[in-house]
Amino acid sequence: MKRVCESSGDRITNLPADVLKRILVLLPIKDAIKTATLSTKWRRQWKSIPHLVFHDDFAVQKGCPSQPTQTMTMMDESSLLPNIYKVLMLHNGPITKFELSIVRIFIGSSHQNAMDQIILHLSDHRGHSLSEVSLVSPAPLVYKLHSALFSCLHISRLRLSHCELRQPSRFVGFSKLRVLQLWTVTLPADFFENFLLKCPVLETLRVSVCPGTPNHLEIATPCLREFCFSGCFERICFKSTPLLKLVSIHKRSVYVENPPDMAAFFASLPALQRFSAEGYLIGLDLTAASDAIPALLEAEHHGGSRCYLQRLKEFEFRGIHGVRVELDLVGFVLASAPLLEKVHITPVGRLEPGKVFGFMKTVMQYKCASREAEVIYAGRYEG
C-alpha cells in the first residue's frame, strides 16, 4: 500500500508544469500557496499561476466560510491588503486575472495607500498580461482608484465597486475591454460620453447605483450587446447600438419630467430580444405619456410600426399601477413583436382583485402578433 501511495504522489508531482498550473488555479489561493510545503519541486509552483483570486476564504484565519454555523476568525483589516501585496511580491509569473472580492472585511478610504500599492504593482509588473480585474468590496466608504490601472491596456473584463473612478487626461482607452461592471462607483461627469467611446469593442455594460450619473444618458457603443442600469436619471437615449439584445433598466427615481418617445426608443434598438423595465418608460407622471401609446397602436394597426420589436422574445414590466397607459404599452408590445414568447407583469404592490382581473382581461383582448406569447402576472392580490 505504501508503494502505491508513493507512486500516486510521484505521478502528480511529475506532471508537466502547465498541468500543475491548471490544478493550482482551481484551488483557493491560500491552499495553492500551502502546496509550497509539499516538496522542493512544489515550492515555487504557485508563484507562476496566472490567476490570483482573493475571496473571503483568504481572510479567514479560523473556521470555514461555507459553514456559517461555525465561529470564524477573520484577518484583521489592517493586515488584509498587506498580505495580498506580499503574495504579489512573491509571485514571479504573468498574471492574466486578478480578483479581490472580500465581502466580510471593509476596504475603504483608510486603506488607500495599500490599494495604491497593489494597483501600482499590477500595472508596473503585470500590466502587459493583465486581462481581467475585479475589485469588489462592501465598504460604505469609497477609495480613489489609482490611475495606474488605466495603463493596463489589455484588460478585457473590469469589475469595480465602492471606489471613485477618475479618468486620467492621457487615457487612450481600453481597446480590448468587452465587459464592464460598476457597482456604487463614483463616476466622472463625462463617463458615458467620453470613457465609453474609448472602449470600442465593449459588449456588456452593467451600472448600478453610481453617483455622478447624469440626468440624460446617451449610449453610443456599436458593439454593445447587454445593457443593465440601476440608478437615478431622467432619460436614456441609445444611438449606434445595432447589436444590443438585452436591456434592463431600473429607475430608482420614478418621477419622469419628460416621458420618452416610445417609437424612437424602440426604433433605436433593432436587435432587442429581451427588455426589462421598472420605474422607466412610464414612471408616475402618466398624463403626458398617455397620448403617445395609442398613437403607436394606431400606427401598428396600419402596419407602420412593425420594425420596432421584430426580434423581441421577452418583455418584463415591473412596478405597474394598473392604469390605462400601462395597458396600452403592453398592448403595443403584444401587437409589435412576432417572436414574443413571454410578457412578465409585476405590480408595484398588492392590487385589488378587481383591478387585476380587469387589467388582465384587457390585456388578453389585445391583438397579438405571436402565437407563442404568454402573459405572466407575478404579483399578489390585496385582501
C-alpha positions as CSV (number, residue, x, y, z in Angstrom):
1,M,0.0,0.0,0.0
2,K,2.9,2.4,0.8
3,R,4.4,1.9,-2.7
4,V,1.0,2.6,-4.3
5,C,0.7,5.9,-2.4
6,E,4.2,6.9,-3.3
7,S,3.6,6.0,-6.9
8,S,0.4,8.1,-7.0
9,G,2.2,11.0,-5.4
10,D,5.0,10.8,-8.0
11,R,2.5,10.8,-10.8
12,I,1.1,14.1,-9.7
13,T,4.4,15.7,-8.9
14,N,5.9,14.7,-12.2
15,L,3.0,16.1,-14.3
16,P,4.0,18.8,-16.8
17,A,4.3,22.3,-15.5
18,D,1.3,23.6,-17.4
19,V,-0.9,20.8,-16.0
20,L,0.2,21.6,-12.4
21,K,-0.7,25.3,-13.0
22,R,-4.1,24.3,-14.1
23,I,-4.6,22.3,-10.9
24,L,-3.3,25.1,-8.7
25,V,-5.6,27.6,-10.4
26,L,-8.6,25.6,-9.4
27,L,-7.6,25.8,-5.7
28,P,-8.3,28.7,-3.4
29,I,-5.3,30.9,-3.4
30,K,-4.5,30.1,0.3
31,D,-4.4,26.4,-0.5
32,A,-2.4,26.9,-3.6
33,I,0.3,28.7,-1.6
34,K,0.3,25.9,1.0
35,T,1.4,23.4,-1.7
36,A,4.9,25.0,-1.3
37,T,5.4,22.9,1.7
38,L,4.8,19.6,-0.1
39,S,8.3,19.2,-1.6
40,T,11.1,21.1,-3.2
41,K,9.6,20.8,-6.6
42,W,6.3,22.2,-5.4
43,R,7.9,25.1,-3.5
44,R,7.7,27.6,-6.4
45,Q,4.9,26.2,-8.5
46,W,2.2,28.5,-7.1
47,K,4.3,31.6,-7.9
48,S,3.7,31.3,-11.6
49,I,-0.1,30.6,-11.6
50,P,-1.8,33.2,-13.9
51,H,-4.9,33.7,-11.8
52,L,-4.8,35.3,-8.4
53,V,-8.3,35.3,-6.8
54,F,-8.7,36.6,-3.3
55,H,-12.1,35.7,-1.8
56,D,-13.3,35.6,1.8
57,D,-11.6,32.3,2.4
58,F,-8.2,34.1,2.1
59,A,-9.2,36.3,5.0
60,V,-10.4,33.5,7.3
61,Q,-7.9,32.5,9.9
62,K,-10.1,30.0,11.7
63,G,-13.4,28.3,10.7
64,C,-14.9,27.8,7.2
65,P,-16.9,30.3,5.1
66,S,-19.0,27.5,3.7
67,Q,-20.3,26.6,7.2
68,P,-21.8,29.7,8.7
69,T,-22.7,27.9,11.9
70,Q,-19.0,27.7,12.8
71,T,-17.3,30.5,14.6
72,M,-14.9,32.2,12.3
73,T,-11.9,34.4,13.0
74,M,-11.3,36.9,10.2
75,M,-8.0,38.5,9.3
76,D,-7.5,42.0,10.8
77,E,-8.5,44.8,8.4
78,S,-5.1,46.4,8.7
79,S,-3.3,43.2,7.6
80,L,-5.5,42.0,4.8
81,L,-4.2,44.2,2.0
82,P,-0.6,44.0,3.1
83,N,-0.8,40.2,3.0
84,I,-2.3,40.3,-0.5
85,Y,0.6,42.7,-1.6
86,K,3.1,40.2,-0.1
87,V,1.6,37.4,-2.3
88,L,2.0,39.7,-5.3
89,M,5.6,40.4,-4.4
90,L,6.4,36.7,-4.2
91,H,4.6,35.9,-7.4
92,N,7.0,35.9,-10.4
93,G,5.0,35.0,-13.4
94,P,2.5,36.7,-15.7
95,I,-0.9,37.5,-14.2
96,T,-3.9,37.4,-16.5
97,K,-6.6,37.6,-13.8
98,F,-6.6,39.5,-10.6
99,E,-9.7,39.4,-8.4
100,L,-10.1,40.9,-4.9
101,S,-13.7,40.2,-3.7
102,I,-13.8,40.0,0.0
103,V,-17.2,41.0,1.4
104,R,-16.6,40.3,5.1
105,I,-14.0,42.9,5.6
106,F,-14.4,46.6,4.8
107,I,-11.9,48.1,2.4
108,G,-12.4,51.8,2.4
109,S,-10.6,55.1,2.2
110,S,-8.4,54.3,5.2
111,H,-6.7,51.6,3.1
112,Q,-6.0,54.0,0.2
113,N,-2.2,53.5,0.3
114,A,-2.4,49.7,0.4
115,M,-4.8,49.6,-2.6
116,D,-2.5,52.0,-4.4
117,Q,0.5,49.7,-3.9
118,I,-1.5,46.7,-5.2
119,I,-2.6,48.5,-8.3
120,L,0.8,50.0,-9.0
121,H,2.4,46.6,-8.7
122,L,-0.1,45.1,-11.1
123,S,0.4,47.9,-13.7
124,D,4.2,48.1,-13.4
125,H,5.0,44.4,-13.5
126,R,1.9,42.6,-14.9
127,G,0.1,45.3,-17.0
128,H,1.0,43.8,-20.3
129,S,-0.6,40.4,-19.5
130,L,-3.5,41.5,-17.2
131,S,-6.8,40.9,-19.0
132,E,-9.3,40.6,-16.1
133,V,-9.6,42.7,-13.0
134,S,-12.2,42.6,-10.2
135,L,-12.1,44.9,-7.2
136,V,-15.2,44.3,-5.1
137,S,-15.7,45.5,-1.5
138,P,-18.8,46.1,0.7
139,A,-17.3,49.2,2.2
140,P,-19.6,52.1,2.8
141,L,-16.7,54.4,2.2
142,V,-15.1,54.6,-1.2
143,Y,-11.4,54.8,-2.1
144,K,-9.9,56.6,-5.1
145,L,-9.0,54.1,-7.8
146,H,-5.3,54.7,-8.7
147,S,-4.9,56.0,-12.3
148,A,-2.2,53.4,-12.9
149,L,-4.9,50.9,-13.7
150,F,-5.7,52.8,-16.9
151,S,-2.3,51.9,-18.2
152,C,-3.2,48.2,-18.3
153,L,-4.4,48.4,-21.8
154,H,-5.1,44.7,-22.4
155,I,-7.9,44.5,-19.8
156,S,-11.0,42.7,-21.4
157,R,-13.1,42.4,-18.2
158,L,-13.3,45.0,-15.5
159,R,-15.5,44.9,-12.4
160,L,-15.3,47.6,-9.7
161,S,-17.3,48.6,-6.6
162,H,-17.1,51.3,-3.9
163,C,-14.4,53.4,-5.5
164,E,-14.0,56.7,-7.2
165,L,-13.2,56.5,-10.9
166,R,-11.1,59.3,-12.3
167,Q,-10.1,59.1,-15.9
168,P,-6.5,60.4,-16.5
169,S,-6.2,63.0,-19.2
170,R,-3.8,60.9,-21.2
171,F,-6.0,57.8,-21.1
172,V,-6.1,56.4,-24.6
173,G,-8.8,53.8,-23.9
174,F,-9.3,50.1,-23.3
175,S,-9.3,48.8,-26.8
176,K,-9.9,45.2,-25.7
177,L,-12.5,45.8,-22.9
178,R,-15.6,43.7,-23.5
179,V,-17.2,43.5,-20.1
180,L,-17.6,46.5,-17.7
181,Q,-19.4,46.2,-14.4
182,L,-19.7,49.1,-11.9
183,W,-21.4,48.9,-8.6
184,T,-21.6,52.1,-6.4
185,V,-18.7,53.7,-8.3
186,T,-18.4,57.5,-8.3
187,L,-18.2,58.3,-12.0
188,P,-16.7,61.4,-13.7
189,A,-19.2,63.7,-15.4
190,D,-18.1,62.7,-18.9
191,F,-18.0,59.0,-18.2
192,F,-20.8,58.0,-20.6
193,E,-19.8,60.5,-23.3
194,N,-16.0,60.1,-23.2
195,F,-14.9,57.0,-21.4
196,L,-17.2,54.6,-23.2
197,L,-16.2,56.0,-26.6
198,K,-12.7,54.8,-25.8
199,C,-13.9,51.2,-25.3
200,P,-14.8,50.4,-29.0
201,V,-15.4,46.6,-28.5
202,L,-17.5,46.8,-25.3
203,E,-20.2,44.2,-25.3
204,T,-21.6,44.2,-21.7
205,L,-22.2,47.2,-19.6
206,R,-23.7,46.9,-16.1
207,V,-24.0,50.0,-13.9
208,S,-25.7,50.0,-10.5
209,V,-26.3,53.0,-8.2
210,C,-23.3,55.0,-9.3
211,P,-23.1,58.7,-8.1
212,G,-22.2,61.1,-10.8
213,T,-24.6,59.6,-13.4
214,P,-26.0,62.5,-15.5
215,N,-29.8,63.0,-15.8
216,H,-29.6,62.4,-19.6
217,L,-27.7,59.3,-20.7
218,E,-26.6,58.7,-24.2
219,I,-25.3,55.2,-25.0
220,A,-23.4,55.1,-28.3
221,T,-21.4,51.8,-28.2
222,P,-21.6,50.0,-31.5
223,C,-20.6,46.5,-30.2
224,L,-22.8,46.6,-27.1
225,R,-25.0,43.5,-26.6
226,E,-26.1,43.8,-23.0
227,F,-27.0,46.9,-21.0
228,C,-28.2,46.8,-17.4
229,F,-28.7,50.0,-15.5
230,S,-30.0,50.8,-12.0
231,G,-29.9,54.4,-10.7
232,C,-31.4,57.9,-10.9
233,F,-31.8,59.6,-14.2
234,E,-34.4,61.2,-16.4
235,R,-33.8,59.8,-19.9
236,I,-31.8,57.2,-21.7
237,C,-31.0,57.5,-25.4
238,F,-29.5,54.7,-27.5
239,K,-27.5,55.7,-30.6
240,S,-25.5,53.4,-32.8
241,T,-26.3,50.2,-30.8
242,P,-27.3,47.8,-33.7
243,L,-26.3,44.7,-31.7
244,L,-27.9,45.4,-28.4
245,K,-30.0,42.4,-27.5
246,L,-30.7,42.7,-23.7
247,V,-31.8,45.9,-22.0
248,S,-32.6,46.1,-18.3
249,I,-33.5,49.5,-16.7
250,H,-34.3,50.1,-13.0
251,K,-35.0,53.7,-12.4
252,R,-34.8,54.5,-8.7
253,S,-36.3,57.9,-9.0
254,V,-39.7,57.2,-10.6
255,Y,-40.7,60.8,-11.5
256,V,-40.3,61.4,-15.2
257,E,-40.4,65.1,-16.2
258,N,-40.4,64.4,-19.9
259,P,-41.7,60.9,-20.7
260,P,-39.7,59.3,-23.5
261,D,-40.7,59.0,-27.1
262,M,-41.7,55.3,-27.3
263,A,-41.4,55.0,-31.0
264,A,-37.9,56.5,-31.1
265,F,-36.9,54.5,-28.1
266,F,-37.7,51.1,-29.5
267,A,-36.7,52.0,-33.0
268,S,-33.1,52.6,-31.7
269,L,-32.9,49.0,-30.6
270,P,-33.3,46.9,-33.8
271,A,-31.7,43.8,-32.3
272,L,-33.6,43.9,-29.0
273,Q,-34.6,40.4,-27.7
274,R,-35.1,40.9,-24.0
275,F,-36.3,44.0,-22.3
276,S,-36.9,44.7,-18.6
277,A,-38.0,48.0,-17.1
278,E,-39.0,49.3,-13.7
279,G,-39.8,52.9,-13.0
280,Y,-39.0,53.9,-16.5
281,L,-40.9,54.4,-19.8
282,I,-44.0,55.2,-17.8
283,G,-43.0,56.3,-14.3
284,L,-45.6,58.0,-12.1
285,D,-46.1,61.1,-14.4
286,L,-48.5,59.3,-16.7
287,T,-50.6,62.2,-18.0
288,A,-48.1,63.4,-20.6
289,A,-47.2,59.9,-21.8
290,S,-50.8,58.6,-22.1
291,D,-51.3,60.2,-25.5
292,A,-48.2,58.6,-27.0
293,I,-49.1,54.9,-26.7
294,P,-52.5,54.9,-28.6
295,A,-50.8,56.6,-31.5
296,L,-48.3,53.8,-31.6
297,L,-51.1,51.2,-31.6
298,E,-52.8,53.1,-34.4
299,A,-49.6,53.1,-36.4
300,E,-49.3,49.3,-35.7
301,H,-52.8,48.8,-37.0
302,H,-51.8,50.4,-40.3
303,G,-48.5,48.5,-40.5
304,G,-46.4,51.4,-39.6
305,S,-44.5,50.1,-36.5
306,R,-43.6,46.6,-37.5
307,C,-39.9,47.4,-37.5
308,Y,-39.7,48.2,-33.7
309,L,-39.8,44.9,-32.0
310,Q,-39.2,42.3,-34.7
311,R,-36.8,40.3,-32.6
312,L,-38.2,40.8,-29.1
313,K,-38.8,37.5,-27.3
314,E,-39.2,38.5,-23.6
315,F,-40.7,41.7,-22.1
316,E,-40.7,42.4,-18.3
317,F,-42.7,45.3,-16.9
318,R,-42.2,45.8,-13.2
319,G,-43.8,48.3,-10.8
320,I,-47.1,48.8,-12.7
321,H,-50.1,50.5,-11.1
322,G,-52.8,49.0,-13.3
323,V,-53.6,52.2,-15.2
324,R,-54.6,52.7,-18.9
325,V,-51.3,53.9,-20.2
326,E,-49.6,50.7,-18.9
327,L,-52.2,48.6,-20.6
328,D,-51.6,50.4,-23.9
329,L,-47.8,49.8,-23.6
330,V,-48.4,46.1,-23.1
331,G,-50.8,46.1,-26.0
332,F,-48.2,47.8,-28.2
333,V,-45.6,45.1,-27.3
334,L,-48.0,42.3,-28.0
335,A,-49.0,43.7,-31.3
336,S,-45.5,44.6,-32.5
337,A,-43.4,41.5,-31.6
338,P,-44.0,38.5,-33.8
339,L,-41.4,36.4,-32.0
340,L,-42.6,37.3,-28.5
341,E,-42.6,34.3,-26.0
342,K,-43.2,35.8,-22.6
343,V,-44.5,39.0,-21.0
344,H,-43.9,39.3,-17.3
345,I,-46.1,41.8,-15.4
346,T,-45.3,42.7,-11.8
347,P,-47.3,45.4,-9.9
348,V,-45.7,48.0,-7.6
349,G,-47.5,46.4,-4.6
350,R,-50.7,44.4,-3.9
351,L,-53.5,45.4,-6.2
352,E,-57.2,44.8,-5.6
353,P,-58.5,41.6,-7.2
354,G,-61.0,43.5,-9.3
355,K,-58.3,45.8,-10.8
356,V,-56.0,42.8,-11.5
357,F,-58.9,40.9,-13.2
358,G,-59.8,44.0,-15.3
359,F,-56.2,44.6,-16.2
360,M,-55.6,41.1,-17.4
361,K,-58.9,40.9,-19.2
362,T,-58.0,43.9,-21.2
363,V,-54.5,42.5,-22.0
364,M,-56.0,39.3,-23.3
365,Q,-58.2,41.2,-25.7
366,Y,-55.3,42.9,-27.4
367,K,-54.1,41.8,-30.8
368,C,-51.1,39.5,-30.5
369,A,-48.5,39.2,-33.3
370,S,-47.0,36.0,-31.9
371,R,-48.8,32.7,-31.4
372,E,-46.4,31.7,-28.7
373,A,-46.8,34.7,-26.5
374,E,-47.6,34.0,-22.8
375,V,-48.6,36.8,-20.4
376,I,-47.5,36.1,-16.8
377,Y,-48.8,38.1,-13.8
378,A,-46.3,37.8,-11.0
379,G,-48.0,40.0,-8.4
380,R,-50.2,39.4,-5.3
381,Y,-53.7,40.2,-4.7
382,E,-54.8,42.5,-2.0
383,G,-57.1,41.1,0.7
